[in-house]
Amino acid sequence: MTNTHENSFDQRLQYVEDRIAIQDLMVRYSLGQDLHEDGDNAVLEQWDQVFAPGATVDYSVTGDARLKDLGYRDLVQVMRGENGSMSGLLRWQHFQGSAAVEIDGDTATARTQHLHTHKGATEGRGWNLIQTGFFVDRLQRLPEGWRITHRRLEILWMDTFPTT
């Protein structure tokens, strides 16, 4: 076995390890959302393990200009704070698909499919909202592992329908 072959195997093994770590970040983001309902806004328990310090998000595709290049920690207040975008929701769950990942040394990009479900009520009438799309992430390998440095939301479609 030549040294070149061993390096090639090591590189392939590192790629697989990196892919698994990045995929775990995508799941951990959703867990941050979904493990904290009913007024529990402690999503940073998970998100501090997902985002790099100073990371930003761009969720302005939702039509909310406040969500353009916002610090991820500030996103919690915009979403979960009084009159936040999630304040009228009763329940939700965020499903993440597998990420398409491009790794270049200690940086990476990822595009991850999502399906987000939300249950709410307005004036005593129930409704569900479904959103599909992608998260497009820039990532960096830090001493504590892979972290997202910037996340952009892309929405393919959304639909709201009444429930009984």
C-alpha positions in Angstrom: 0.0 0.0 0.0 1.5 3.3 -1.0 1.4 6.5 1.0 -0.8 8.2 -1.7 -3.4 5.5 -1.2 -3.4 5.9 2.6 -3.8 9.6 2.3 -6.7 9.1 -0.1 -8.4 6.8 2.3 -7.8 9.3 5.2 -9.2 12.1 3.1 -12.3 10.0 2.2 -12.8 9.1 5.9 -12.4 12.8 6.9 -15.0 13.7 4.4 -17.5 11.2 5.7 -16.8 12.3 9.3 -17.4 16.0 8.3 -20.6 15.2 6.4 -22.0 13.4 9.5 -21.1 16.3 11.7 -22.7 18.8 9.4 -25.8 16.7 9.1 -26.0 16.6 12.9 -26.0 20.5 12.9 -29.0 20.5 10.7 -30.9 18.2 13.0 -29.7 20.1 16.1 -31.2 23.3 14.7 -34.6 21.7 14.4 -34.3 20.2 17.8 -33.7 23.7 19.2 -37.0 24.8 17.6 -39.0 21.7 18.5 -37.9 20.8 22.0 -39.0 24.2 23.2 -42.7 24.9 23.0 -45.4 26.3 25.4 -43.4 29.4 26.3 -40.1 27.6 26.6 -37.8 29.8 24.5 -34.5 28.2 25.5 -33.6 27.3 21.8 -30.0 28.5 22.4 -29.4 25.3 24.4 -29.1 23.7 20.9 -28.4 26.7 18.7 -25.2 27.7 20.5 -23.9 24.3 19.3 -25.1 24.9 15.7 -24.0 28.5 15.0 -20.5 30.1 15.2 -20.3 33.1 17.5 -21.4 36.1 15.5 -23.2 34.0 12.9 -26.0 35.7 11.0 -29.2 34.5 9.4 -31.1 35.9 6.4 -34.8 34.9 6.7 -36.0 38.1 4.9 -37.6 36.0 2.2 -40.5 35.8 4.7 -41.2 39.5 4.0 -39.8 40.7 7.4 -36.9 43.1 6.7 -35.7 42.7 10.3 -34.6 39.2 9.4 -31.9 40.3 6.9 -28.4 39.4 8.2 -29.7 39.2 11.8 -27.5 37.7 14.5 -28.8 34.2 15.3 -29.2 35.0 19.0 -31.3 38.0 18.0 -33.5 35.7 15.9 -34.7 34.0 19.1 -36.3 37.3 20.2 -37.8 38.1 16.8 -39.3 34.6 16.6 -40.1 33.8 20.2 -40.4 37.2 21.9 -43.6 39.0 22.7 -45.5 39.4 19.5 -42.8 37.4 17.7 -43.5 35.5 14.5 -44.0 32.2 16.5 -46.0 33.8 19.4 -49.4 32.9 17.8 -48.5 29.3 17.2 -49.8 26.4 19.3 -47.5 23.6 18.0 -44.9 23.1 15.4 -42.3 20.6 14.0 -39.4 21.2 11.7 -38.2 18.4 9.4 -34.8 18.7 7.8 -33.7 16.6 4.8 -30.2 15.4 4.0 -27.8 18.2 3.2 -26.0 18.5 -0.1 -22.5 19.5 1.2 -19.4 20.9 -0.5 -16.3 20.8 1.8 -13.2 22.8 1.0 -10.7 22.4 3.9 -12.1 24.1 6.9 -15.0 25.7 5.2 -18.1 24.2 3.6 -21.5 25.1 2.1 -24.6 23.1 2.5 -28.1 23.2 1.0 -30.7 21.4 3.2 -34.3 20.7 2.3 -36.9 21.5 4.9 -40.6 20.9 5.7 -41.9 23.0 8.5 -45.3 22.5 10.0 -47.1 24.9 12.3 -50.5 24.8 14.1 -52.2 27.9 15.2 -55.5 29.5 15.9 -57.1 32.9 15.1 -60.3 34.0 16.7 -61.1 30.5 17.8 -60.5 28.9 14.4 -57.7 26.5 14.0 -55.3 26.4 11.0 -52.1 24.7 9.9 -49.3 26.3 7.9 -46.8 24.2 5.9 -43.6 25.7 4.5 -41.1 23.9 2.2 -37.8 25.1 1.0 -34.1 25.1 1.7 -31.5 26.4 4.2 -28.4 27.5 2.4 -25.5 27.6 4.9 -21.9 28.7 5.0 -19.9 26.7 7.6 -16.5 26.8 9.2 -14.6 24.1 11.1 -13.8 25.6 14.6 -11.9 24.0 17.5 -15.3 22.8 18.9 -16.4 21.4 15.5 -18.4 22.5 12.5 -20.5 25.6 12.9 -22.8 27.7 10.7 -21.4 31.2 10.0 -24.3 32.3 7.8 -27.7 30.8 7.0 -30.2 31.9 4.3 -33.7 30.7 4.1 -35.3 29.9 0.7 -39.0 29.2 0.6 -40.4 27.1 -2.3 -44.0 27.3 -1.2 -46.2 27.8 1.8 -49.8 27.0 2.4 -52.3 27.6 5.2 -55.4 25.6 5.6 -58.2 25.5 8.2 -58.6 22.7 10.8 -61.7 21.6 12.7 
